[in-house]
């Protein structure tokens, strides 16, 4: 009868939705397939992702979120509407309350866009929370105590680094260097070294199956197919972990630098806590082989990967929805 509260991890790569009392009920790619001529939505989520790079001219597969913020308002709204209708969370007499996560450094205009898209897709009260804070809660950190907790949340579009204490962010940094950029670097490396054109999905397969960012941490090979830039014909090559490590060196250095700058701005008492408690890695990027070892070596503090890094933000929204009345209200708009 009544609407259920829902938490949304509106990610550049994936959308995860947590329904109060049910847990995570949806985890689908943030992709929408549109008919260019009529503007009609043909597919959303996993179905649309399968179409990326494989569609005829009149169909385009769009990712409406870029770098953690809305790049295409109408398509984002259509995507949210589709997911929310699919879940059947609206009540007869009421609309659900929504808690949506966003990167730490987004502007008030971007916040308003997220809020409006959520309201138009059927939300009543829409609350926005900063992603690293929600990720830390979802990873099992008790951020409401007077201790320093540090979290590095690596998503598809942004990496958010934050030090938290007493339930709020003390120092933070958000950079547009994350999973999508890793794919792009791999794609460009193959193009440069092998004169072979590959798609985003192939680059992602390489990242998942053979990539490492810590020298010597992994030694694997993968056969990939693409289009030869010289002959224009399909060709197969073999790529190994060592090559991918060199291709990813630059974007990973940017993440290390962001973490370092946050630590440098952290009050000394909290820094001491982080040496004891370590840094937690969340987000899909936390699964990148060797990243925890590299950060531990560079930052000189223990680094741990959260239990289900890709679900941390969604789990965190669930915990926050359960304690909605106790939390300081952050309502934008």
N, C-alpha and C positions, 0 to 999 in steps of 0.2 A: 504493500500500500504506500509506504513512505519511501522517499528516495534514499539511497545509500550514499555516504560520503565517499568521494574517490580521490586518490592521489595520482598525479600524472608526472612521469619522468619524460618530459618532452625533449627527446634527444635529437641531435642532428642525424644520427644513424638509425636509432631505434626509439619507438615509443613504448613505454611500459606503463600499464595501468594497474593500480592496486585498489580493490574495492573493500571497504571496511567490512570486516567479518568474513571475507572470502580469501584474502591474500592477493597475490599477483595473478590476475586473470587474463592479461593480454601482454604479449611481447612480440611486436611486429616491426619490420623496417619502416622508417619514415619516408615512404615513397608513394607517389600517386601517379597513376597513368591516365593521361587525358587525351581526348580527341581534339586535335588542334583546330579543326574546322568548326565543330559545334561547341567546344569548351566543356563537353560532358565528361564526367569522371567515369572511367572504364573499370579501374581496379585500384585497390588500396592495400598497402602493407606487403605481405609476402608475395602475393599474386602479382603485384606491380613490380616488385624487385626482380622477379624472374624475367621481366620484360626489359630491364635496363640493358641498353646496347644491342637489343634484338628486335626493335620495333620498326614497322614500315613508316614512311614519311609523315603520315597524318597523325600518328600516335606518339606522344612524348611521355617519357617517364621522368617525373620531376621530383626532386627532393626539396620540399618547401622550406626546410630549415637550413640555414647556413651559419657555420661558426656559432652554433648555440642560440641563434636568434631567428625570428621569422623573416624569411626573404620574400615569400609570396603569401600574402595575407589570406586571400580567398581560398587558395589550395590548402593552407594549413587548417582553415575553418572546415573545409569539406572533409579533410582527413580526420579531424577530431570528431566531427559529427558522425562519420561512418563508424569509428571505433566505439563511440559512446552508445549509438543505437544498437550496435552489435551486442553490447553487454547487457542491455535492458536494465539500466540502473535508475531510470526516471520513475518516480512514484506517480500515483494517480493525482495526488493533490500537491505534490511538491517537486522541486528540482534538487539535484544533488549539490552539496557543497564541494568545492574543488580546491585541492592544494597542488600547485604547479611549481616545479623547480626551474630555476634559471641561473645562468652564470653570474658570478659576483659583480662583474663590472658593466652590466648592461645599462643603457640609458633609460630615463623615465619614459621616453617615447616607445622604446622597445618593450618596456614593462607593460605599458598601456596596450600595445598591440597583442601581447600574449593574453592579457586579461580580457580584452574584447573578443578575441577568437574563442576563448573558453566560454564566455557568456553567451555568445551567439550559437555555440554548439550545444547549449543546454545546461550550463552551470548557473547556480543561484548566487551564492557568495563565492568569489574566487580569491584565494590567497596565494601570494607568491613567496617562495622561500629560496634562499641561496643554496645552490647545489652542493658545495662541499660540506655544508652544515648538515644537510639531510643525509648525504652519503656517509658521514661520520657516524650519525645515529644508526643508520642501517647496517654499518659494519660492526656495531656492537660497542661503540665507544660511549662512555658516560661523559658527555660534554658539559653537563650541568654542574660538575664539581669544580672547585678552584684549582684545577690542574691543567697543564698545557697538553693539548692533543693536536697532532698534525696529520692532515690528510692530503693526499695528492689524488685528485679525481680526473682520470684521463678518459674523455669521451670520444665522440666521433669528430666534433668540431672544435671543442675547447678543452684545455687542461686547466683545472682550477686547483690552486694550492692554497691551503688555509691553516692557520693555527687557531684553535678554539679553546675557550675557557669560559666557565660560568654561563654556558648556554649560548654564547655568541662568538662571532669572529673577531679575533684580536688583530691579526695581520693576514692579508690575502693578496693573491695575484691571479689573474686569469689571462691566459695567452691563447691565441688562435692557432695552436700547434697540437694536433692530436691524431687520432686514428686515420682520418681522411688524408691528412698531409703525409702520413707514413705511406699510404697506398700510392699517393701521387709521386713521392720520391722513388719508390720501387719502379713504378711505371716509366718514369723519366730515365732511370738508370738503364733499364732494359732497352729503351729506345736509343739511348746514347751509345751503350756498349755493344749491343747486338744488332742495331738497326732493325728492331722488331717492334711492331705496334701491338700492344696488348690492351685489354679493357680493364676497367676498375675492378671487376669481379675477379679476374685472374690475378691482379696485383694483390687483392685481399687474400686470395688463396695462398700466394707465396708468403705473405706476412704471417698467416696462421700456421702454415705447415713447416716452413724452414727458417723463418726470420729469427735472428737473435740480435741483441744490442750490446752483449757483453762478449768480448773476444774469446773464442774458444769454448763458449758455454754450450754450443750446439753444433753438430756437424752433419747436416742432412742435405739431400738433393731433391729437386723436383723437376719433372719434365713439364714444360709449358708450351702452349701453341699460340701463335699470333700471325700477323701478316707482315711479311718481309717488305721493308720500305723500298728496297731496290727493285725486286722483281714483281712485287705486288701479290705474290702467291703465299699460301699458308706455309708455315715452317715450324718445326719443333726444336726447342733448345733445352739445355739442362742448366739450372741455376742452383748454386749452393749457398749455405748459411753464411760463409765468410764474405761473399759478394754483397749479400743483403745487409750484413753488419756495416760494411763501408758505405752503402747507399743511405742507411738510416742515421749515420753519425751526426749529421747536422741538426735534423729536427729533434733528436734526443738530447743533444747538447742544450737546446733552447729550454727543454723541460727541466733539465738539471739546473740551469741558470735561474729559472723562475723559482725553483724550490730553495736554491741557495739565497736568493734575494729576500724571500719571505723569512727564512731563518735569521738573516742578518738584521731584519727589522723587528725581530721578536724580543720582548723584554727578557733579561737574563734568567729570572726565576723560571719562566716558562720554558726557556731553552734547556735548562737543567732537567725539567720534567720529560722533555722529548728524548733526551739521551736515555732516560730510564725506560720510557714507554714505547719509544720507536715511532716510526712513520708508517701510516697505513695507506696502501695503494688500493684505489677503487676504480670502477669504470672498466669498460672493455679493454682499454689500453694497458691495464694492469696485467693482462694475460700475455703481454708481449715478452717473449723469452729473454731472461737476463736483465730485465729492467730493474728488478728489486736489487740484484747484485751490484749493478752499476750505480744506482742511487746510494746504496749503503757505502760503497767505496768513496764516492765523491763527497757525500755529506757527512761522513764519519759518524753516522747514527744507525741503529738497527732499522731495517725496512722490511715490513711484512705485507703480503698480499692478503686482502680481505677474503673471507670464505667463499662468497659468491659475488665477485667484484661487479659483474654486470647488473646484478639485482639490487645492489646496496641502496641506490637512490629510491627505488620503488619501495623497498622494505622500510626505509626511513620515512617515506611519506605515510606509510601505514601506521607506524609508531606515533608519528606526529598527529595523525587524525584521531587516534585513540586518546591523545592528551591535548586536544585542540583547546579545551577550556583553560588549561593551565599555561598555555604558551602566550608570550607577548604577541599581541596582534600586529600583523604587518599587512595592512590592506592598502593596496595602491588604487589610484584612480579617484 
